Amino acid sequence: MRHLLRMAAHSSQTNMHARNLAIVWAPNLLRSKEIEASGFNGTAAFMEVRVQSIVVEFILTHVEQLF
């Protein structure tokens, strides 16, 4: 998480601020075998990724307090 926070610090050059990093990394960081096994698709899959990205963005914006 600290590495992603360092990446976010360069967002003015890369446009990879906490929200974009969360969208990209959330499905890998919060992977759920149950969701994969159930075969989520379409809207359900989108909603799950949305929730995951919100959680990861929260963690990224509060790294110092959490870790």
Phi and psi in degrees as a GROMACS rama.xvg file:
@    title "Ramachandran Plot"
@    xaxis  label "Phi"
@    yaxis  label "Psi"
@TYPE xy
-64.9727  -34.9027  ARG-2
-64.0529  -44.6371  HIS-3
-63.6466  -35.7666  LEU-4
-63.6871  -39.9896  LEU-5
-63.9627  -38.0148  ARG-6
-63.6006  -41.8141  MET-7
-63.4514  -28.5192  ALA-8
-63.7069  -20.523  ALA-9
-101.91  22.093  HIS-10
-62.7368  -25.1923  SER-11
-65.0943  -26.5692  SER-12
-96.1139  -32.4443  GLN-13
-106.656  -15.4425  THR-14
62.7111  20.0032  ASN-15
-104.82  74.0484  MET-16
-81.0677  -179.7  HIS-17
-54.1129  -41.2114  ALA-18
-65.3092  -45.4352  ARG-19
-66.1156  -40.8777  ASN-20
-62.3527  -40.0389  LEU-21
-63.6892  -42.0918  ALA-22
-61.1297  -41.2075  ILE-23
-73.7842  -43.5531  VAL-24
-91.8922  -22.198  TRP-25
-54.7046  -47.0235  ALA-26
-61.4335  -26.2288  PRO-27
-85.833  -38.9  ASN-28
-74.1012  -33.1434  LEU-29
-116.298  39.6097  LEU-30
-61.9824  137.659  ARG-31
-124.308  115.71  SER-32
-66.3452  -32.0418  LYS-33
-63.588  -40.565  GLU-34
-68.083  -42.3186  ILE-35
-63.223  -40.2852  GLU-36
-68.6318  -32.2443  ALA-37
-77.3954  -10.9698  SER-38
72.4927  39.1581  GLY-39
-52.6582  137.218  PHE-40
-147.347  167.176  ASN-41
59.2079  -129.181  GLY-42
-62.9085  -41.2666  THR-43
-62.0181  -43.5245  ALA-44
-65.0184  -41.8299  ALA-45
-61.3502  -43.9731  PHE-46
-64.2806  -38.8174  MET-47
-65.0977  -44.5642  GLU-48
-63.826  -37.0273  VAL-49
-60.6649  -47.1437  ARG-50
-63.0375  -44.5318  VAL-51
-59.4759  -43.6027  GLN-52
-67.5286  -34.6785  SER-53
-64.31  -42.08  ILE-54
-64.5453  -46.4846  VAL-55
-65.5432  -39.8126  VAL-56
-61.8741  -41.5711  GLU-57
-60.1157  -46.2035  PHE-58
-60.8831  -44.4424  ILE-59
-63.0008  -37.2434  LEU-60
-79.5314  -9.01973  THR-61
-127.942  28.1682  HIS-62
-55.3029  -46.3386  VAL-63
-62.9952  -37.6358  GLU-64
-75.1325  -35.5624  GLN-65
-83.1296  -34.1246  LEU-66
